């Protein structure tokens, strides 16, 4: 994918953990995700658009979120939650996955999921979980390609307007 007229072979791409200094980029991509793919997230654009600037920065300081950058512009993101309770500290959850339309089909999603899996494994996570809208066939295909398997379904888990969506429960052993 050509970005800003820069040929693919000259583009600089990287994935890194977001810090509180990235709060504006985080806010921008998170709100875009909620607006463009409302059926893929449990939160809504309307809810998160009210979030203060300080809270956006605090979110990054107190959690694990990754950004995929091409030429210093964020084009994808996802979060990782690692359980703290001793009995389940070997488990984690991948959440908030989103890739901008112009960066899709270029391997960004695949790279983000695999980066998150590797980070989780280094954090002693043995089982990585996620929930995915059953109608988001591209996401389900990506997660399966990355080694996730469906182990259950939550019927009518989310509701947008009058439409209900099933949620697939997926797990990957690291």
CNS distance restraints for C-alpha pairs under 8 A (distance, minus, plus):
assign (resid   1 and name CA) (resid   7 and name CA) 7.90 0.50 0.50
assign (resid   1 and name CA) (resid   8 and name CA) 6.05 0.50 0.50
assign (resid   1 and name CA) (resid 102 and name CA) 7.94 0.50 0.50
assign (resid   1 and name CA) (resid 103 and name CA) 7.12 0.50 0.50
assign (resid   1 and name CA) (resid 106 and name CA) 6.57 0.50 0.50
assign (resid   2 and name CA) (resid   6 and name CA) 5.80 0.50 0.50
assign (resid   2 and name CA) (resid   7 and name CA) 5.35 0.50 0.50
assign (resid   2 and name CA) (resid   8 and name CA) 5.43 0.50 0.50
assign (resid   3 and name CA) (resid   7 and name CA) 7.21 0.50 0.50
assign (resid   3 and name CA) (resid   8 and name CA) 7.55 0.50 0.50
assign (resid   3 and name CA) (resid  11 and name CA) 7.62 0.50 0.50
assign (resid   3 and name CA) (resid  70 and name CA) 7.91 0.50 0.50
assign (resid   6 and name CA) (resid  10 and name CA) 6.43 0.50 0.50
assign (resid   6 and name CA) (resid  11 and name CA) 6.37 0.50 0.50
assign (resid   7 and name CA) (resid  11 and name CA) 6.58 0.50 0.50
assign (resid  11 and name CA) (resid  70 and name CA) 6.74 0.50 0.50
assign (resid  11 and name CA) (resid  71 and name CA) 6.14 0.50 0.50
assign (resid  12 and name CA) (resid  70 and name CA) 5.66 0.50 0.50
assign (resid  12 and name CA) (resid  71 and name CA) 5.10 0.50 0.50
assign (resid  12 and name CA) (resid  72 and name CA) 7.78 0.50 0.50
assign (resid  13 and name CA) (resid  68 and name CA) 7.21 0.50 0.50
assign (resid  13 and name CA) (resid  69 and name CA) 5.42 0.50 0.50
assign (resid  13 and name CA) (resid  70 and name CA) 4.28 0.50 0.50
assign (resid  13 and name CA) (resid  71 and name CA) 6.16 0.50 0.50
assign (resid  13 and name CA) (resid  72 and name CA) 7.69 0.50 0.50
assign (resid  14 and name CA) (resid  68 and name CA) 5.78 0.50 0.50
assign (resid  14 and name CA) (resid  69 and name CA) 5.31 0.50 0.50
assign (resid  14 and name CA) (resid  70 and name CA) 6.68 0.50 0.50
assign (resid  15 and name CA) (resid  66 and name CA) 6.70 0.50 0.50
assign (resid  15 and name CA) (resid  67 and name CA) 5.56 0.50 0.50
assign (resid  15 and name CA) (resid  68 and name CA) 4.39 0.50 0.50
assign (resid  15 and name CA) (resid  69 and name CA) 6.18 0.50 0.50
assign (resid  15 and name CA) (resid 112 and name CA) 7.21 0.50 0.50
assign (resid  15 and name CA) (resid 115 and name CA) 7.68 0.50 0.50
assign (resid  16 and name CA) (resid  66 and name CA) 5.50 0.50 0.50
assign (resid  16 and name CA) (resid  67 and name CA) 5.66 0.50 0.50
assign (resid  16 and name CA) (resid  68 and name CA) 6.78 0.50 0.50
assign (resid  17 and name CA) (resid  64 and name CA) 6.84 0.50 0.50
assign (resid  17 and name CA) (resid  65 and name CA) 5.74 0.50 0.50
assign (resid  17 and name CA) (resid  66 and name CA) 4.37 0.50 0.50
assign (resid  17 and name CA) (resid  67 and name CA) 6.37 0.50 0.50
assign (resid  18 and name CA) (resid  22 and name CA) 5.94 0.50 0.50
assign (resid  18 and name CA) (resid  26 and name CA) 7.88 0.50 0.50
assign (resid  18 and name CA) (resid  60 and name CA) 6.39 0.50 0.50
assign (resid  18 and name CA) (resid  64 and name CA) 7.45 0.50 0.50
assign (resid  18 and name CA) (resid  65 and name CA) 5.62 0.50 0.50
assign (resid  18 and name CA) (resid  66 and name CA) 5.41 0.50 0.50
assign (resid  18 and name CA) (resid  67 and name CA) 6.20 0.50 0.50
assign (resid  19 and name CA) (resid  23 and name CA) 7.35 0.50 0.50
assign (resid  19 and name CA) (resid  57 and name CA) 7.82 0.50 0.50
assign (resid  19 and name CA) (resid  60 and name CA) 5.46 0.50 0.50
assign (resid  19 and name CA) (resid  61 and name CA) 6.13 0.50 0.50
assign (resid  20 and name CA) (resid  56 and name CA) 7.86 0.50 0.50
assign (resid  20 and name CA) (resid  57 and name CA) 4.53 0.50 0.50
assign (resid  20 and name CA) (resid  58 and name CA) 6.55 0.50 0.50
assign (resid  20 and name CA) (resid  59 and name CA) 7.64 0.50 0.50
assign (resid  20 and name CA) (resid  60 and name CA) 5.01 0.50 0.50
assign (resid  20 and name CA) (resid  61 and name CA) 5.30 0.50 0.50
assign (resid  21 and name CA) (resid  57 and name CA) 6.96 0.50 0.50
assign (resid  22 and name CA) (resid  26 and name CA) 6.09 0.50 0.50
assign (resid  22 and name CA) (resid  57 and name CA) 7.47 0.50 0.50
assign (resid  22 and name CA) (resid  60 and name CA) 7.81 0.50 0.50
assign (resid  23 and name CA) (resid  27 and name CA) 5.94 0.50 0.50
assign (resid  23 and name CA) (resid  53 and name CA) 7.63 0.50 0.50
assign (resid  23 and name CA) (resid  56 and name CA) 5.53 0.50 0.50
assign (resid  23 and name CA) (resid  57 and name CA) 4.88 0.50 0.50
assign (resid  23 and name CA) (resid  60 and name CA) 6.94 0.50 0.50
assign (resid  24 and name CA) (resid  28 and name CA) 6.09 0.50 0.50
assign (resid  24 and name CA) (resid  56 and name CA) 7.78 0.50 0.50
assign (resid  25 and name CA) (resid  29 and name CA) 6.23 0.50 0.50
assign (resid  25 and name CA) (resid  74 and name CA) 6.66 0.50 0.50
assign (resid  26 and name CA) (resid  30 and name CA) 5.89 0.50 0.50
assign (resid  26 and name CA) (resid  56 and name CA) 7.57 0.50 0.50
assign (resid  27 and name CA) (resid  31 and name CA) 5.94 0.50 0.50
assign (resid  27 and name CA) (resid  56 and name CA) 6.58 0.50 0.50
assign (resid  28 and name CA) (resid  32 and name CA) 6.17 0.50 0.50
assign (resid  29 and name CA) (resid  33 and name CA) 6.02 0.50 0.50
assign (resid  29 and name CA) (resid  74 and name CA) 7.41 0.50 0.50
assign (resid  29 and name CA) (resid  75 and name CA) 7.56 0.50 0.50
assign (resid  29 and name CA) (resid  76 and name CA) 7.44 0.50 0.50
assign (resid  29 and name CA) (resid  77 and name CA) 7.60 0.50 0.50
assign (resid  29 and name CA) (resid 100 and name CA) 7.96 0.50 0.50
assign (resid  30 and name CA) (resid  34 and name CA) 6.28 0.50 0.50
assign (resid  31 and name CA) (resid  35 and name CA) 6.08 0.50 0.50
assign (resid  31 and name CA) (resid  45 and name CA) 5.90 0.50 0.50
assign (resid  31 and name CA) (resid  48 and name CA) 7.18 0.50 0.50
assign (resid  31 and name CA) (resid  49 and name CA) 6.84 0.50 0.50
assign (resid  32 and name CA) (resid  36 and name CA) 5.91 0.50 0.50
assign (resid  33 and name CA) (resid  37 and name CA) 5.55 0.50 0.50
assign (resid  33 and name CA) (resid  38 and name CA) 7.30 0.50 0.50
assign (resid  33 and name CA) (resid  98 and name CA) 6.20 0.50 0.50
assign (resid  33 and name CA) (resid  99 and name CA) 7.98 0.50 0.50
assign (resid  33 and name CA) (resid 100 and name CA) 7.81 0.50 0.50
assign (resid  34 and name CA) (resid  38 and name CA) 4.92 0.50 0.50
assign (resid  34 and name CA) (resid  40 and name CA) 7.84 0.50 0.50
assign (resid  34 and name CA) (resid  41 and name CA) 6.74 0.50 0.50
assign (resid  34 and name CA) (resid  43 and name CA) 7.42 0.50 0.50
assign (resid  34 and name CA) (resid  44 and name CA) 5.80 0.50 0.50
assign (resid  34 and name CA) (resid  45 and name CA) 4.93 0.50 0.50
assign (resid  35 and name CA) (resid  44 and name CA) 7.69 0.50 0.50
assign (resid  35 and name CA) (resid  45 and name CA) 5.56 0.50 0.50
assign (resid  37 and name CA) (resid  41 and name CA) 7.41 0.50 0.50
assign (resid  38 and name CA) (resid  44 and name CA) 6.54 0.50 0.50
assign (resid  38 and name CA) (resid  45 and name CA) 7.54 0.50 0.50
assign (resid  39 and name CA) (resid 133 and name CA) 7.12 0.50 0.50
assign (resid  39 and name CA) (resid 158 and name CA) 7.94 0.50 0.50
assign (resid  39 and name CA) (resid 160 and name CA) 7.12 0.50 0.50
assign (resid  39 and name CA) (resid 165 and name CA) 7.83 0.50 0.50
assign (resid  40 and name CA) (resid 132 and name CA) 7.02 0.50 0.50
assign (resid  40 and name CA) (resid 133 and name CA) 5.90 0.50 0.50
assign (resid  40 and name CA) (resid 136 and name CA) 7.40 0.50 0.50
assign (resid  41 and name CA) (resid  96 and name CA) 6.94 0.50 0.50
assign (resid  42 and name CA) (resid 158 and name CA) 7.05 0.50 0.50
assign (resid  43 and name CA) (resid  47 and name CA) 6.85 0.50 0.50
assign (resid  43 and name CA) (resid  48 and name CA) 7.27 0.50 0.50
assign (resid  44 and name CA) (resid  48 and name CA) 6.34 0.50 0.50
assign (resid  45 and name CA) (resid  49 and name CA) 5.70 0.50 0.50
assign (resid  46 and name CA) (resid  50 and name CA) 6.97 0.50 0.50
assign (resid  47 and name CA) (resid  51 and name CA) 7.59 0.50 0.50
assign (resid  51 and name CA) (resid  55 and name CA) 6.35 0.50 0.50
assign (resid  51 and name CA) (resid  56 and name CA) 6.91 0.50 0.50
assign (resid  52 and name CA) (resid  56 and name CA) 6.53 0.50 0.50
assign (resid  53 and name CA) (resid  57 and name CA) 6.50 0.50 0.50
assign (resid  54 and name CA) (resid  58 and name CA) 6.12 0.50 0.50
assign (resid  55 and name CA) (resid  59 and name CA) 6.03 0.50 0.50
assign (resid  56 and name CA) (resid  60 and name CA) 6.79 0.50 0.50
assign (resid  57 and name CA) (resid  61 and name CA) 6.42 0.50 0.50
assign (resid  58 and name CA) (resid  62 and name CA) 6.07 0.50 0.50
assign (resid  59 and name CA) (resid  63 and name CA) 6.09 0.50 0.50
assign (resid  60 and name CA) (resid  64 and name CA) 6.90 0.50 0.50
assign (resid  60 and name CA) (resid  65 and name CA) 6.80 0.50 0.50
assign (resid  63 and name CA) (resid  79 and name CA) 7.95 0.50 0.50
assign (resid  63 and name CA) (resid  80 and name CA) 7.75 0.50 0.50
assign (resid  63 and name CA) (resid  81 and name CA) 7.36 0.50 0.50
assign (resid  64 and name CA) (resid  79 and name CA) 5.76 0.50 0.50
assign (resid  64 and name CA) (resid  80 and name CA) 5.41 0.50 0.50
assign (resid  64 and name CA) (resid  81 and name CA) 6.72 0.50 0.50
assign (resid  65 and name CA) (resid  77 and name CA) 7.09 0.50 0.50
assign (resid  65 and name CA) (resid  78 and name CA) 5.75 0.50 0.50
assign (resid  65 and name CA) (resid  79 and name CA) 4.18 0.50 0.50
assign (resid  65 and name CA) (resid  80 and name CA) 6.23 0.50 0.50
assign (resid  66 and name CA) (resid  77 and name CA) 5.41 0.50 0.50
assign (resid  66 and name CA) (resid  78 and name CA) 5.47 0.50 0.50
assign (resid  66 and name CA) (resid  79 and name CA) 6.14 0.50 0.50
assign (resid  66 and name CA) (resid 112 and name CA) 7.74 0.50 0.50
assign (resid  66 and name CA) (resid 116 and name CA) 7.78 0.50 0.50
assign (resid  67 and name CA) (resid  74 and name CA) 6.20 0.50 0.50
assign (resid  67 and name CA) (resid  75 and name CA) 7.44 0.50 0.50
assign (resid  67 and name CA) (resid  76 and name CA) 5.66 0.50 0.50
assign (resid  67 and name CA) (resid  77 and name CA) 4.43 0.50 0.50
assign (resid  67 and name CA) (resid  78 and name CA) 6.89 0.50 0.50
assign (resid  67 and name CA) (resid 112 and name CA) 7.95 0.50 0.50
assign (resid  68 and name CA) (resid  74 and name CA) 5.65 0.50 0.50
assign (resid  68 and name CA) (resid  75 and name CA) 5.74 0.50 0.50
assign (resid  68 and name CA) (resid  76 and name CA) 4.87 0.50 0.50
assign (resid  68 and name CA) (resid  77 and name CA) 6.05 0.50 0.50
assign (resid  68 and name CA) (resid 108 and name CA) 7.17 0.50 0.50
assign (resid  68 and name CA) (resid 112 and name CA) 6.92 0.50 0.50
assign (resid  69 and name CA) (resid  73 and name CA) 5.07 0.50 0.50
assign (resid  69 and name CA) (resid  74 and name CA) 4.31 0.50 0.50
assign (resid  69 and name CA) (resid  75 and name CA) 5.74 0.50 0.50
assign (resid  69 and name CA) (resid  76 and name CA) 7.16 0.50 0.50
assign (resid  70 and name CA) (resid  74 and name CA) 6.51 0.50 0.50
assign (resid  70 and name CA) (resid  75 and name CA) 6.82 0.50 0.50
assign (resid  75 and name CA) (resid  99 and name CA) 5.85 0.50 0.50
assign (resid  75 and name CA) (resid 100 and name CA) 5.35 0.50 0.50
assign (resid  75 and name CA) (resid 103 and name CA) 6.38 0.50 0.50
assign (resid  76 and name CA) (resid  97 and name CA) 7.59 0.50 0.50
assign (resid  76 and name CA) (resid  98 and name CA) 5.49 0.50 0.50
assign (resid  76 and name CA) (resid  99 and name CA) 4.13 0.50 0.50
assign (resid  76 and name CA) (resid 100 and name CA) 6.10 0.50 0.50
assign (resid  76 and name CA) (resid 103 and name CA) 7.88 0.50 0.50
assign (resid  76 and name CA) (resid 108 and name CA) 7.00 0.50 0.50
assign (resid  76 and name CA) (resid 109 and name CA) 7.35 0.50 0.50
assign (resid  76 and name CA) (resid 112 and name CA) 7.66 0.50 0.50
assign (resid  77 and name CA) (resid  96 and name CA) 7.20 0.50 0.50
assign (resid  77 and name CA) (resid  97 and name CA) 5.71 0.50 0.50
assign (resid  77 and name CA) (resid  98 and name CA) 5.48 0.50 0.50
assign (resid  77 and name CA) (resid  99 and name CA) 6.59 0.50 0.50
assign (resid  77 and name CA) (resid 112 and name CA) 7.24 0.50 0.50
assign (resid  78 and name CA) (resid  94 and name CA) 7.07 0.50 0.50
assign (resid  78 and name CA) (resid  95 and name CA) 5.95 0.50 0.50
assign (resid  78 and name CA) (resid  96 and name CA) 4.89 0.50 0.50
assign (resid  78 and name CA) (resid  97 and name CA) 4.17 0.50 0.50
assign (resid  78 and name CA) (resid  98 and name CA) 6.44 0.50 0.50
assign (resid  78 and name CA) (resid 112 and name CA) 7.19 0.50 0.50
assign (resid  78 and name CA) (resid 113 and name CA) 7.96 0.50 0.50
assign (resid  78 and name CA) (resid 116 and name CA) 7.99 0.50 0.50
assign (resid  79 and name CA) (resid  94 and name CA) 5.75 0.50 0.50
assign (resid  79 and name CA) (resid  95 and name CA) 5.02 0.50 0.50
assign (resid  79 and name CA) (resid  96 and name CA) 5.60 0.50 0.50
assign (resid  79 and name CA) (resid  97 and name CA) 6.91 0.50 0.50
assign (resid  80 and name CA) (resid  92 and name CA) 6.83 0.50 0.50
assign (resid  80 and name CA) (resid  93 and name CA) 5.61 0.50 0.50
assign (resid  80 and name CA) (resid  94 and name CA) 4.73 0.50 0.50
assign (resid  80 and name CA) (resid  95 and name CA) 6.18 0.50 0.50
assign (resid  80 and name CA) (resid 116 and name CA) 7.04 0.50 0.50
assign (resid  80 and name CA) (resid 120 and name CA) 7.63 0.50 0.50
assign (resid  81 and name CA) (resid  92 and name CA) 5.37 0.50 0.50
assign (resid  81 and name CA) (resid  93 and name CA) 5.07 0.50 0.50
assign (resid  81 and name CA) (resid  94 and name CA) 6.62 0.50 0.50
assign (resid  81 and name CA) (resid  95 and name CA) 7.79 0.50 0.50
assign (resid  82 and name CA) (resid  89 and name CA) 6.78 0.50 0.50
assign (resid  82 and name CA) (resid  90 and name CA) 7.83 0.50 0.50
assign (resid  82 and name CA) (resid  91 and name CA) 6.22 0.50 0.50
assign (resid  82 and name CA) (resid  92 and name CA) 4.24 0.50 0.50
assign (resid  82 and name CA) (resid  93 and name CA) 6.55 0.50 0.50
assign (resid  82 and name CA) (resid 120 and name CA) 7.63 0.50 0.50
assign (resid  82 and name CA) (resid 125 and name CA) 7.34 0.50 0.50
assign (resid  83 and name CA) (resid  88 and name CA) 6.12 0.50 0.50
assign (resid  83 and name CA) (resid  89 and name CA) 4.79 0.50 0.50
assign (resid  83 and name CA) (resid  90 and name CA) 7.24 0.50 0.50
assign (resid  83 and name CA) (resid  91 and name CA) 5.97 0.50 0.50
assign (resid  83 and name CA) (resid  92 and name CA) 5.85 0.50 0.50
assign (resid  84 and name CA) (resid  88 and name CA) 7.23 0.50 0.50
assign (resid  84 and name CA) (resid  89 and name CA) 5.25 0.50 0.50
assign (resid  85 and name CA) (resid  89 and name CA) 5.54 0.50 0.50
assign (resid  89 and name CA) (resid 124 and name CA) 7.97 0.50 0.50
assign (resid  89 and name CA) (resid 125 and name CA) 7.13 0.50 0.50
assign (resid  90 and name CA) (resid 124 and name CA) 6.06 0.50 0.50
assign (resid  90 and name CA) (resid 125 and name CA) 4.40 0.50 0.50
assign (resid  90 and name CA) (resid 126 and name CA) 5.21 0.50 0.50
assign (resid  90 and name CA) (resid 127 and name CA) 6.56 0.50 0.50
assign (resid  91 and name CA) (resid 125 and name CA) 5.14 0.50 0.50
assign (resid  91 and name CA) (resid 126 and name CA) 5.96 0.50 0.50
assign (resid  91 and name CA) (resid 127 and name CA) 4.91 0.50 0.50
assign (resid  91 and name CA) (resid 128 and name CA) 5.85 0.50 0.50
assign (resid  91 and name CA) (resid 129 and name CA) 7.53 0.50 0.50
assign (resid  92 and name CA) (resid 120 and name CA) 7.16 0.50 0.50
assign (resid  92 and name CA) (resid 125 and name CA) 6.16 0.50 0.50
assign (resid  92 and name CA) (resid 127 and name CA) 6.46 0.50 0.50
assign (resid  92 and name CA) (resid 128 and name CA) 4.85 0.50 0.50
assign (resid  92 and name CA) (resid 129 and name CA) 6.12 0.50 0.50
assign (resid  93 and name CA) (resid 128 and name CA) 5.47 0.50 0.50
assign (resid  93 and name CA) (resid 129 and name CA) 4.64 0.50 0.50
assign (resid  93 and name CA) (resid 130 and name CA) 5.49 0.50 0.50
assign (resid  94 and name CA) (resid 116 and name CA) 7.50 0.50 0.50
assign (resid  94 and name CA) (resid 128 and name CA) 6.81 0.50 0.50
assign (resid  94 and name CA) (resid 129 and name CA) 6.19 0.50 0.50
assign (resid  94 and name CA) (resid 130 and name CA) 5.31 0.50 0.50
assign (resid  95 and name CA) (resid 130 and name CA) 6.32 0.50 0.50
assign (resid  95 and name CA) (resid 131 and name CA) 7.61 0.50 0.50
assign (resid  98 and name CA) (resid 109 and name CA) 7.65 0.50 0.50
assign (resid  99 and name CA) (resid 103 and name CA) 6.41 0.50 0.50
assign (resid  99 and name CA) (resid 104 and name CA) 6.23 0.50 0.50
assign (resid  99 and name CA) (resid 108 and name CA) 7.07 0.50 0.50
assign (resid  99 and name CA) (resid 109 and name CA) 6.39 0.50 0.50
assign (resid 100 and name CA) (resid 104 and name CA) 6.49 0.50 0.50
assign (resid 103 and name CA) (resid 108 and name CA) 6.63 0.50 0.50
assign (resid 104 and name CA) (resid 108 and name CA) 6.62 0.50 0.50
assign (resid 104 and name CA) (resid 109 and name CA) 7.21 0.50 0.50
assign (resid 107 and name CA) (resid 111 and name CA) 6.05 0.50 0.50
assign (resid 108 and name CA) (resid 112 and name CA) 6.12 0.50 0.50
assign (resid 109 and name CA) (resid 113 and name CA) 6.18 0.50 0.50
assign (resid 109 and name CA) (resid 142 and name CA) 7.50 0.50 0.50
assign (resid 110 and name CA) (resid 114 and name CA) 6.16 0.50 0.50
assign (resid 110 and name CA) (resid 142 and name CA) 6.74 0.50 0.50
assign (resid 110 and name CA) (resid 146 and name CA) 7.11 0.50 0.50
assign (resid 111 and name CA) (resid 115 and name CA) 5.91 0.50 0.50
assign (resid 112 and name CA) (resid 116 and name CA) 6.09 0.50 0.50
assign (resid 113 and name CA) (resid 117 and name CA) 6.14 0.50 0.50
assign (resid 113 and name CA) (resid 143 and name CA) 7.75 0.50 0.50
assign (resid 113 and name CA) (resid 146 and name CA) 7.13 0.50 0.50
assign (resid 114 and name CA) (resid 118 and name CA) 6.18 0.50 0.50
assign (resid 114 and name CA) (resid 146 and name CA) 6.86 0.50 0.50
assign (resid 115 and name CA) (resid 119 and name CA) 6.18 0.50 0.50
assign (resid 116 and name CA) (resid 120 and name CA) 6.03 0.50 0.50
assign (resid 117 and name CA) (resid 121 and name CA) 6.12 0.50 0.50
assign (resid 117 and name CA) (resid 128 and name CA) 7.44 0.50 0.50
assign (resid 117 and name CA) (resid 174 and name CA) 7.21 0.50 0.50
assign (resid 118 and name CA) (resid 122 and name CA) 6.28 0.50 0.50
assign (resid 119 and name CA) (resid 123 and name CA) 6.32 0.50 0.50
assign (resid 120 and name CA) (resid 124 and name CA) 6.60 0.50 0.50
assign (resid 120 and name CA) (resid 125 and name CA) 5.26 0.50 0.50
assign (resid 120 and name CA) (resid 128 and name CA) 7.64 0.50 0.50
assign (resid 121 and name CA) (resid 125 and name CA) 4.93 0.50 0.50
assign (resid 121 and name CA) (resid 126 and name CA) 6.54 0.50 0.50
assign (resid 121 and name CA) (resid 174 and name CA) 6.20 0.50 0.50
assign (resid 125 and name CA) (resid 174 and name CA) 7.17 0.50 0.50
assign (resid 126 and name CA) (resid 173 and name CA) 5.87 0.50 0.50
assign (resid 126 and name CA) (resid 174 and name CA) 5.08 0.50 0.50
assign (resid 127 and name CA) (resid 171 and name CA) 6.60 0.50 0.50
assign (resid 127 and name CA) (resid 172 and name CA) 5.79 0.50 0.50
assign (resid 127 and name CA) (resid 173 and name CA) 4.72 0.50 0.50
assign (resid 127 and name CA) (resid 174 and name CA) 5.99 0.50 0.50
assign (resid 128 and name CA) (resid 171 and name CA) 5.54 0.50 0.50
assign (resid 128 and name CA) (resid 172 and name CA) 5.21 0.50 0.50
assign (resid 128 and name CA) (resid 173 and name CA) 6.43 0.50 0.50
assign (resid 128 and name CA) (resid 174 and name CA) 7.15 0.50 0.50
assign (resid 129 and name CA) (resid 169 and name CA) 7.36 0.50 0.50
assign (resid 129 and name CA) (resid 170 and name CA) 5.65 0.50 0.50
assign (resid 129 and name CA) (resid 171 and name CA) 4.38 0.50 0.50
assign (resid 129 and name CA) (resid 172 and name CA) 6.50 0.50 0.50
assign (resid 130 and name CA) (resid 169 and name CA) 6.10 0.50 0.50
assign (resid 130 and name CA) (resid 170 and name CA) 5.33 0.50 0.50
assign (resid 130 and name CA) (resid 171 and name CA) 6.47 0.50 0.50
assign (resid 131 and name CA) (resid 167 and name CA) 6.04 0.50 0.50
assign (resid 131 and name CA) (resid 168 and name CA) 5.51 0.50 0.50
assign (resid 131 and name CA) (resid 169 and name CA) 4.79 0.50 0.50
assign (resid 131 and name CA) (resid 170 and name CA) 6.13 0.50 0.50
assign (resid 132 and name CA) (resid 136 and name CA) 7.21 0.50 0.50
assign (resid 132 and name CA) (resid 139 and name CA) 7.42 0.50 0.50
assign (resid 132 and name CA) (resid 140 and name CA) 6.97 0.50 0.50
assign (resid 132 and name CA) (resid 167 and name CA) 5.35 0.50 0.50
assign (resid 132 and name CA) (resid 168 and name CA) 5.10 0.50 0.50
assign (resid 132 and name CA) (resid 169 and name CA) 6.71 0.50 0.50
assign (resid 132 and name CA) (resid 170 and name CA) 7.65 0.50 0.50
assign (resid 133 and name CA) (resid 165 and name CA) 6.55 0.50 0.50
assign (resid 133 and name CA) (resid 166 and name CA) 6.02 0.50 0.50
assign (resid 133 and name CA) (resid 167 and name CA) 4.63 0.50 0.50
assign (resid 133 and name CA) (resid 168 and name CA) 6.13 0.50 0.50
assign (resid 134 and name CA) (resid 140 and name CA) 7.42 0.50 0.50
assign (resid 134 and name CA) (resid 165 and name CA) 7.14 0.50 0.50
assign (resid 134 and name CA) (resid 166 and name CA) 5.54 0.50 0.50
assign (resid 134 and name CA) (resid 167 and name CA) 5.41 0.50 0.50
assign (resid 134 and name CA) (resid 168 and name CA) 5.49 0.50 0.50
assign (resid 135 and name CA) (resid 165 and name CA) 7.54 0.50 0.50
assign (resid 135 and name CA) (resid 166 and name CA) 7.74 0.50 0.50
assign (resid 136 and name CA) (resid 140 and name CA) 6.35 0.50 0.50
assign (resid 137 and name CA) (resid 141 and name CA) 6.06 0.50 0.50
assign (resid 138 and name CA) (resid 142 and name CA) 6.20 0.50 0.50
assign (resid 139 and name CA) (resid 143 and name CA) 6.15 0.50 0.50
assign (resid 140 and name CA) (resid 144 and name CA) 6.16 0.50 0.50
assign (resid 141 and name CA) (resid 145 and name CA) 6.14 0.50 0.50
assign (resid 142 and name CA) (resid 146 and name CA) 6.34 0.50 0.50
assign (resid 143 and name CA) (resid 147 and name CA) 6.52 0.50 0.50
assign (resid 143 and name CA) (resid 148 and name CA) 5.36 0.50 0.50
assign (resid 143 and name CA) (resid 149 and name CA) 7.90 0.50 0.50
assign (resid 144 and name CA) (resid 148 and name CA) 4.72 0.50 0.50
assign (resid 144 and name CA) (resid 149 and name CA) 6.07 0.50 0.50
assign (resid 147 and name CA) (resid 172 and name CA) 5.76 0.50 0.50
assign (resid 147 and name CA) (resid 173 and name CA) 7.90 0.50 0.50
assign (resid 148 and name CA) (resid 170 and name CA) 5.83 0.50 0.50
assign (resid 148 and name CA) (resid 171 and name CA) 5.08 0.50 0.50
assign (resid 148 and name CA) (resid 172 and name CA) 4.35 0.50 0.50
assign (resid 148 and name CA) (resid 173 and name CA) 7.78 0.50 0.50
assign (resid 149 and name CA) (resid 170 and name CA) 5.21 0.50 0.50
assign (resid 149 and name CA) (resid 171 and name CA) 5.45 0.50 0.50
assign (resid 149 and name CA) (resid 172 and name CA) 6.37 0.50 0.50
assign (resid 150 and name CA) (resid 168 and name CA) 6.46 0.50 0.50
assign (resid 150 and name CA) (resid 169 and name CA) 5.67 0.50 0.50
assign (resid 150 and name CA) (resid 170 and name CA) 4.33 0.50 0.50
assign (resid 150 and name CA) (resid 171 and name CA) 6.63 0.50 0.50
assign (resid 151 and name CA) (resid 168 and name CA) 7.78 0.50 0.50
assign (resid 151 and name CA) (resid 169 and name CA) 5.80 0.50 0.50
assign (resid 151 and name CA) (resid 170 and name CA) 5.72 0.50 0.50
assign (resid 151 and name CA) (resid 171 and name CA) 7.04 0.50 0.50
assign (resid 152 and name CA) (resid 168 and name CA) 6.07 0.50 0.50
assign (resid 152 and name CA) (resid 169 and name CA) 5.04 0.50 0.50
assign (resid 152 and name CA) (resid 170 and name CA) 7.23 0.50 0.50
assign (resid 153 and name CA) (resid 166 and name CA) 6.68 0.50 0.50
assign (resid 153 and name CA) (resid 167 and name CA) 5.62 0.50 0.50
assign (resid 153 and name CA) (resid 168 and name CA) 4.59 0.50 0.50
assign (resid 153 and name CA) (resid 169 and name CA) 5.69 0.50 0.50
assign (resid 154 and name CA) (resid 166 and name CA) 5.63 0.50 0.50
assign (resid 154 and name CA) (resid 167 and name CA) 5.01 0.50 0.50
assign (resid 154 and name CA) (resid 168 and name CA) 6.43 0.50 0.50
assign (resid 154 and name CA) (resid 169 and name CA) 7.37 0.50 0.50
assign (resid 155 and name CA) (resid 165 and name CA) 7.04 0.50 0.50
assign (resid 155 and name CA) (resid 166 and name CA) 4.45 0.50 0.50
assign (resid 155 and name CA) (resid 167 and name CA) 6.47 0.50 0.50
assign (resid 156 and name CA) (resid 164 and name CA) 4.91 0.50 0.50
assign (resid 156 and name CA) (resid 165 and name CA) 4.85 0.50 0.50
assign (resid 156 and name CA) (resid 166 and name CA) 4.68 0.50 0.50
assign (resid 156 and name CA) (resid 167 and name CA) 7.36 0.50 0.50
assign (resid 157 and name CA) (resid 164 and name CA) 6.96 0.50 0.50
assign (resid 157 and name CA) (resid 165 and name CA) 5.90 0.50 0.50
assign (resid 157 and name CA) (resid 166 and name CA) 5.35 0.50 0.50
assign (resid 157 and name CA) (resid 167 and name CA) 5.83 0.50 0.50
assign (resid 158 and name CA) (resid 164 and name CA) 5.67 0.50 0.50
assign (resid 158 and name CA) (resid 165 and name CA) 5.25 0.50 0.50
assign (resid 158 and name CA) (resid 166 and name CA) 6.92 0.50 0.50
assign (resid 158 and name CA) (resid 167 and name CA) 7.55 0.50 0.50
assign (resid 159 and name CA) (resid 163 and name CA) 5.56 0.50 0.50
assign (resid 159 and name CA) (resid 164 and name CA) 4.41 0.50 0.50
assign (resid 159 and name CA) (resid 165 and name CA) 6.28 0.50 0.50
assign (resid 160 and name CA) (resid 164 and name CA) 6.57 0.50 0.50
